[in-house]
């Protein structure tokens, strides 16, 4: 794989992660129902095409951000101690 192709893939992966992070923050701040794809696009500096290419729908972003929320919540919570 050429260097140019590798850089293009890295840029696409960075944008994909940015879209997910922006969706996560917007859903937490405003709630899923009040956030539209245009809000996510604008926050991520993405086009509708790139958003749909990476995630297909707002519902897909909800599922992935929910996973992220659960993972972060439970990995940050210490295990209960037994007495």
Buried (B, 14 or more C-beta within 10 A) or exposed (E): EEEEEEEEEEEEEEBBEBBBBBBBBBBEEEEBEEBEBEBBBEBBEBEEEBBBEBBEEBEBBBEBBEEBEEEEEEEEEEEEEEE
